[in-house]
Amino acid sequence: MADLSVEIGKLRLKNPVMTASGTFGYGLEFAELVDLGKIGGIIVKGTTTHPREGNPYPRMAETASGMLNCVGLQNKGVDYFCKNIYPKIRCIDTNIIVNVSGSSPEDYAECAERIATLEDIPAIELNISCPNVKGGGMTFGVSTEGAASVVRAVRGVYPKTLIVKLSPNVTDITEIAKAAESEGADSLSLINTLLGMAIDARKRRRALSIGTGGLSGPAVKPVALRMVYDVAHAVRVPVIGLGGISSPTDAVEFLLAGATAVEIGTMNFIDPAITLKVAAGINTYLEAEGFGSVREIIGLVD
C-alpha cells in the first residue's frame, strides 16, 4: 500500500480524494452507501450567514457529458448548521470542511467567524466563484480586487485552514489565484462550474429558471486540468483540483498537473462510492509505477 496522505495547510488528509461541495450533502445522506471515514475529506454544501431559498425550479438540466445547475446556494443558514447539522457530523472520522459563501466581504467574514468556533471543523472552503447567485459569489471571484477583499476580510477572523475556491469564468485565473494567496489563502481549489445555458427546443425557452447555470461533469475536465496546471505553477500554496473527475486516471492527471488533492462532484450522483474507488485506483497506479507515496507524483508534469 502506497502512502496516500497529503497536507493542505494545517490539514492532513489520509488520502487526496475529497467530495465537492453541493454534491454530497452533509455526508450523512451517503452514510449507508459508503464508509465516510475512508474519504480524504468531505466538503459540505454551501453555507451562508442567513437562510437562502435558492433559485426557482427548474434548476438542473442534463447536457452532453455533464449537467447544468442553478440551485443558488439553498441552505438554512449558519445558525441552523451549527445547531442541527454540526452535532451529527462532528464525529465522522475524516476532515469535515464547510463551504462558505456570502454577499459582501463582511457577510463572508461573519459566517466564517461562526464556523471557526466549531472545534471539529478544521477548515473552510471560501466560495467566491458561484455563478448562480445575483449578489456575491462570482461577483467577487472575477477580479483581483474582489477576491482580495473577501479573502482579507475572512483571514482577519478565521485562524484555521482557509481554502479559496476559484472561478473559471475569468480572463486569467492565475491573477485571481495570486491575489487570494497574497491575502492569506492557505490553499486554492479550482475550478468551480463554467457558466453555460441549455434551451428546450420544444418549449422554445431556456431550460433553467434563471436562464443560465453552472456546467459540471466530464465535459469541463480539459479546461479544469489546464487551469489547475497554470495555477499550480503560479502560486506556492497547495492547489486542489476539481472538474470532471470520474476515474482514478482523471485524478492522477490532476495530481501530475500540480494538484495536491482533488475533489469529485458530479460523479457522486452517478456512483456514491466513486471517491473510494478513485483513492484505491490512485494507490494501484502508484504501486504499478513504482512510487511509494502520492506526494512523489504531484507536479511531475512540467
C-alpha positions in Angstrom: 0.0 0.0 0.0 1.4 3.4 -1.0 1.3 6.4 1.3 -1.7 8.4 0.1 -1.5 11.1 2.8 -1.2 14.7 1.8 -1.2 18.1 3.6 -3.3 21.1 2.8 -2.3 24.0 5.1 -2.7 22.5 8.6 -4.9 19.7 7.3 -3.6 16.2 7.0 -5.7 14.1 4.6 -5.5 10.3 4.8 -5.8 10.3 1.0 -6.1 13.1 -1.6 -9.7 12.5 -2.6 -12.5 14.7 -1.3 -16.1 15.4 -2.1 -17.0 18.6 -3.8 -19.5 21.0 -2.1 -23.1 20.7 -3.2 -22.8 17.1 -4.5 -22.5 15.2 -1.2 -25.0 17.0 1.0 -23.7 16.9 4.6 -22.2 13.5 4.2 -24.9 11.9 6.3 -27.1 11.3 3.2 -24.4 8.9 1.9 -23.6 7.1 5.2 -25.4 3.9 4.3 -23.8 3.8 0.9 -20.1 4.5 1.6 -17.7 4.4 4.6 -17.4 8.1 5.2 -14.3 7.7 7.3 -12.3 6.4 4.3 -12.8 9.6 2.3 -9.9 12.1 2.5 -12.3 15.0 3.3 -16.0 15.9 2.9 -16.8 19.4 1.8 -20.4 20.0 2.9 -22.9 22.0 0.9 -22.7 25.8 0.8 -23.5 27.7 4.0 -24.4 31.4 4.2 -25.0 33.7 7.2 -28.7 33.8 6.6 -31.1 31.1 5.1 -31.5 31.0 1.3 -34.3 29.5 -0.6 -32.2 29.2 -3.8 -33.5 29.7 -7.3 -36.9 28.7 -8.6 -37.3 25.3 -10.4 -36.3 24.0 -12.9 -32.7 24.4 -11.7 -31.0 21.4 -13.3 -30.5 20.3 -16.9 -28.6 17.4 -18.3 -26.1 18.1 -21.0 -23.7 16.1 -23.1 -21.1 14.7 -20.8 -22.3 16.8 -17.9 -25.0 18.8 -16.3 -26.1 22.4 -15.6 -27.3 23.6 -12.3 -28.6 26.9 -10.9 -29.5 25.7 -7.4 -28.5 29.1 -5.9 -26.9 28.1 -2.6 -30.1 26.9 -1.0 -29.4 26.3 2.7 -30.9 27.0 6.2 -28.1 29.4 7.3 -25.1 29.1 9.6 -27.1 29.1 12.8 -29.1 26.1 11.7 -25.9 24.4 10.6 -24.2 25.0 14.0 -27.2 23.8 16.0 -28.6 21.0 13.9 -26.0 19.7 11.5 -22.7 20.1 13.2 -23.6 17.8 16.2 -24.4 15.0 13.7 -21.3 15.2 11.6 -18.6 16.3 14.0 -17.6 12.7 14.8 -17.2 11.5 11.3 -13.6 10.2 11.1 -12.4 12.5 8.3 -11.9 16.2 7.6 -15.2 17.9 7.5 -14.9 21.2 5.6 -17.6 23.8 5.3 -18.1 25.7 2.0 -18.8 29.4 3.0 -20.5 31.9 0.7 -21.8 35.5 1.2 -23.0 38.7 -0.4 -20.3 41.0 0.9 -16.8 40.7 2.5 -18.4 41.4 5.9 -21.0 38.8 5.3 -18.4 36.1 4.4 -16.4 37.1 7.4 -19.4 36.8 9.7 -20.2 33.3 8.5 -16.6 32.2 8.7 -16.2 33.5 12.2 -19.2 31.4 13.3 -17.7 28.3 11.7 -14.4 29.0 13.4 -15.9 28.3 16.8 -16.8 24.7 15.8 -13.9 22.6 17.3 -14.2 19.7 14.8 -14.4 21.8 11.6 -10.7 22.2 10.7 -11.1 24.2 7.5 -13.5 26.2 5.3 -13.7 26.5 1.5 -14.4 30.1 0.6 -16.8 30.2 -2.4 -16.0 33.3 -4.3 -17.0 31.7 -7.6 -20.6 30.6 -7.6 -22.2 31.7 -10.9 -25.8 31.1 -9.8 -26.5 33.9 -7.4 -27.2 37.6 -8.1 -25.3 39.1 -5.2 -21.8 37.9 -4.1 -20.5 34.6 -5.4 -18.8 35.1 -8.7 -19.1 38.9 -8.4 -16.0 38.7 -6.1 -14.2 35.9 -7.9 -13.8 37.5 -11.3 -11.5 40.4 -10.3 -8.3 40.5 -8.2 -9.7 43.3 -6.1 -12.9 41.4 -5.3 -11.1 38.2 -4.5 -8.6 40.0 -2.3 -11.3 41.9 -0.4 -13.1 38.8 0.6 -10.0 36.7 1.5 -8.7 39.6 3.5 -11.9 40.0 5.5 -12.2 36.3 6.2 -8.5 35.8 7.0 -8.8 38.5 9.7 -11.3 36.4 11.7 -10.6 32.9 10.6 -7.5 31.2 12.1 -7.8 27.7 10.7 -7.1 26.4 7.2 -8.6 28.6 4.6 -9.2 27.2 1.1 -10.4 29.6 -1.6 -12.5 28.2 -4.5 -11.8 30.0 -7.8 -14.0 30.7 -10.8 -13.0 29.6 -14.3 -15.2 32.4 -15.8 -12.3 34.9 -15.9 -9.6 36.1 -18.3 -6.6 35.0 -16.3 -7.2 32.7 -13.3 -3.6 32.9 -12.2 -4.0 36.6 -11.3 -7.0 35.8 -9.1 -5.1 33.0 -7.6 -2.1 35.2 -6.7 -4.4 37.8 -5.2 -6.1 35.2 -2.9 -2.7 33.8 -1.9 -1.3 37.3 -1.1 -4.2 37.9 1.3 -3.6 34.7 3.3 -5.3 31.8 1.5 -3.7 28.5 2.7 -4.9 26.7 -0.4 -6.8 27.2 -3.7 -9.5 24.9 -5.1 -10.4 25.0 -8.8 -12.4 25.0 -10.9 -16.0 25.9 -10.0 -18.5 25.4 -12.7 -18.4 27.1 -16.1 -21.2 29.4 -17.0 -23.5 27.8 -19.6 -27.0 27.5 -21.0 -29.5 24.9 -22.2 -32.5 25.5 -24.4 -35.7 23.4 -24.6 -36.3 23.2 -28.3 -39.9 22.0 -27.9 -40.9 24.7 -25.5 -38.7 27.2 -27.2 -37.3 28.6 -24.0 -34.3 28.3 -21.8 -34.2 25.2 -19.7 -33.2 26.7 -16.4 -35.3 29.1 -14.4 -32.7 31.9 -14.4 -31.6 31.2 -17.9 -28.0 30.2 -17.2 -26.3 27.7 -14.9 -23.0 26.2 -13.9 -21.7 23.4 -16.2 -20.0 20.5 -14.5 -19.1 16.9 -15.3 -16.6 15.3 -17.7 -17.2 18.0 -20.3 -15.2 20.5 -18.2 -12.2 18.4 -17.4 -9.8 19.6 -20.1 -10.5 23.2 -19.1 -10.1 22.4 -15.4 -6.9 20.5 -15.9 -5.3 23.4 -17.8 -6.3 25.9 -15.2 -5.0 23.7 -12.3 -1.7 23.3 -14.1 -1.5 27.1 -14.7 -2.3 28.0 -11.1 -0.1 25.3 -9.5 2.8 26.9 -11.4 1.9 30.4 -10.4 1.5 30.1 -6.6 3.2 28.4 -3.7 0.2 27.3 -1.7 -1.3 23.8 -2.3 -3.8 23.5 -5.1 -6.9 21.3 -5.0 -8.1 20.2 -8.4 -11.7 19.5 -9.5 -13.8 19.5 -12.6 -15.0 16.4 -14.4 -13.1 13.8 -12.4 -14.8 10.4 -12.9 -12.0 7.9 -12.7 -8.6 7.2 -11.0 -6.8 8.2 -14.2 -8.5 11.6 -14.2 -7.4 12.2 -10.6 -3.8 11.1 -11.3 -3.8 13.6 -14.2 -4.7 16.4 -11.9 -2.0 15.3 -9.4 0.6 15.2 -12.2 -0.5 18.7 -13.2 0.3 20.0 -9.8 -2.8 19.4 -7.6 -2.0 18.2 -4.1 -5.5 16.8 -3.7 -8.7 16.5 -5.7 -12.4 16.9 -5.3 -15.1 14.8 -7.0 -18.5 16.4 -7.7 -21.0 15.3 -10.4 -19.9 11.7 -10.4 -21.2 11.3 -6.8 -24.7 11.4 -8.3 -23.9 8.5 -10.5 -21.7 6.4 -8.2 -21.9 7.4 -4.4 -18.7 5.3 -3.8 -16.6 7.0 -6.5 -14.3 8.8 -4.0 -13.2 5.5 -2.5 -12.8 3.9 -5.9 -10.6 6.8 -7.1 -8.5 6.6 -3.9 -8.0 2.9 -4.4 -7.2 3.5 -8.1 -4.5 6.1 -7.2 -2.9 3.5 -5.0 -3.0 0.9 -7.8 -1.3 3.4 -10.1 1.4 4.3 -7.6 2.2 0.7 -7.0 2.3 -0.2 -10.7 4.5 2.7 -11.5 6.9 2.1 -8.6 6.0 5.1 -6.4 5.9 4.8 -2.6 3.9 8.0 -2.0 1.3 10.0 -3.8 3.4 13.1 -2.9 6.1 11.9 -5.4 3.8 12.5 -8.4 2.5 15.9 -7.5 3.5 18.3 -10.2 5.6 15.8 -12.2 4.4 17.2 -15.5 6.4 20.3 -16.2 
